[in-house]
């Protein structure tokens, strides 16, 4: 799943930068702003922050188990445990959420810093993939949820590398029976996905990535259909 042409250290650096950015985005918020809605239906900013902390610990859990030759569930307590933690955590003061997120991100990066080349290739239960794939997943979590916080960070702020990575990962959302042509208006980029009736969607690369991720776009998209296609579900975790 991971791009084998890029060394693990480079992926870790990208995640570390995304981690720092999330903290920078929320450091000046207050508890009232923490409780305001995020871009995710039914979730406040507090829900997003608790999820980001829990997710960091989950990927730390995957890496630690993998080094021991074990394959464990993503979250302690499974999906129900994940959901309970998010609901409980969202109500806590912002200072506590911030501290927990900072510590969880630092712990994850610390575990990653001790991995060998062989460790990065070890199997994990998450997506039945490898430890390296969890680093890419964490990159997506940090970048996309930074937008969901609605504190000034937008898809237009994503790096081109991230936008292209997101488009590749989310290609599975192409509707069945459709040949989806994604055509960039700001870069030399065209991506053809699926088979069937041809539909073209055009716009800036980052807006195309945001749309495929189910997020709002900055500059708008155009399509050869009367309206934008209805995308399929987010790529599932095959281990579920």
Secondary structure, DSSP 8 states (H G I E B T S, - for coil): ---TTS-HHHHHHHHHHHHHHHHHHHTT--HHHHTSB-SSTT-BHHHHHHHHHHHHHHHHHHHHHHHTT----SSTTHHHHHHHHHHHHHTS-HHHHHHHHHHHHHHHHHHHHT--HHHHTSB-SGGG-BHHHHHHHHHHHHHHHHHHT-SS--GGGS-HHHHHHHHHHGGGGS-TTEEEEEEESSSS-EEEESSSEEEEEEE-HHHHHHHHTT---SS--EESSSS----------TT-
